[in-house]
Amino acid sequence: MFLPKLKIKPGKRAIIFFTLPELNYAKNIITGKNASFLNLRIKYNEKALILGPVMGAPLLSIVLEVLKSLEIEKIIGMGWAGKMTSKLESGDLFLPIKAYAIEGVSKFYFPKKRTFHPDKDFFKKIEDEIIKRKIFFKKGNILSVDTPFIFEREKELFKKWEGIVEALDMETSALFSVGESLQMKVMALHFITDEVGKFFEKRPEEEIRIKRQKVFEILKDFLDYKI
């Protein structure tokens, strides 16, 4: 497979932003050089890199393979997710502890496996830091799909997963599965920005504004090896 060469030398850590608003907000959490790859924006220095927006499991799998070739060892995935339970509220910070894969990537890395987890020790370290800084968050299961619009239109699909998962996205299971396959330590953080099956015209940035600032302080410290 042909890919343009990514001629950069970052450190061992990375943050992958799944959504453009979070990537835009992240512009000041790292200083360094800029690059682009597969229409993705990259900022990096000798310690780490950030990149995005990476939407969907297929593109994410390519990105993870490339980051592995750059000897990246630890990755935080940062994105948005839709809630599937009343236990979550719009604006919540959500940490997936288990991801169910019905996207098309994970089955190629693990043909007989459909559930995946973040790296246990890495997750615990970031979770402890969130608790220490008194940032309210929730944990639970997430379902990752390739076709969220189909999923939202088909009520039977929703009912099938109701009570099993708390949130829906397009990337987390692939982050966990490909990360495990490539022996990279990965975890994910999501802001809950909508509700599966309902349409919202209001953008979520105002709801997450204060919490986002605190979370990005943790992300900055992660890139600086202070965590």
Secondary structure, DSSP 8 states (H G I E B T S, - for coil): -----------SEEEEESSHHHHHHGGGS--SEEEEETTEEEEE-SSEEEEE---SHHHHHHHHHHHHHTT--EEEEEEEEEE-STT--TT-EEEEEEEEE-SSSHHHH-TT--EE---HHHHHHHHHHHHHTT---EEEEEEE-S-HHHHHH-HHHHHHHBTTBSEEESSHHHHHHHHHHTT-EEEEEEEEEEETT----S-SHHHHHHHHHHHHHHHHHHHTT--
